[in-house]
Amino acid sequence: MTVTETVSSQQFSTTRCRRIVVVGTAGSGKTTLARQISERLDIPHVELDAVFWGPNWTPAPIEDFRRCIAQALEGPTWVADGNYSRVRDVVWGRADSVVWLDYPLPVIMRQLVRRTFQRVVRQEELWNDNRERAWVQLFSRDSLFLWALQTYPRRRREYPLLFERPEYAHLAVAHLRSPQATRDWLETLR
């Protein structure tokens, strides 16, 4: 299947598409969509960030991360979200479907600004008592804004090539290019 083919929601609603991974640039809405898919299909949600980031933003050792992800994805049905190349072989190897949120950069940046502002103001806990801090997002090399700007062109080049690789030929790919296309696709998902 080529990346330009978009899988219909009815194909995703069949029993063969029950292990779904949602990918896209930081701020594209991966976790939000994965939660919505989880609710609609009544399947478990695995947020890769929640497994990777320990207290005080400490990253999990790679072998622990891989082991935890493999365990979390043992079930017959799930939806996972995240772009971690270090576990891509595990996640994509077990998945049967990928939803790629491939929105224009201005849309992503607008969503990222809104999300970050809300999280900072509300002091929202993300995982393991971690919270976003305004000064980190605005003035450091760990800024999600900087990360999104750096990874956006790479993801747009990388994903079509990955979808063509033989080890991922089994994946059904839904390539969604706007928030409206995503809402429309989600509405018909059963």
PyMOL commands that set and color helices and strands:
alter all, ss='L'
color gray80, all
select helices_A, chain A and resi 9-13+30-41+48-52+55-57+62-72+85-94+105-122+134-139+144-164+166-168+179-187
alter helices_A, ss='H'
color red, helices_A
select strands_A, chain A and resi 19-24+45-47+53-54+58-59+78-81+97-101+172-176
alter strands_A, ss='S'
color yellow, strands_A
deselect
rebuild
show_as cartoon
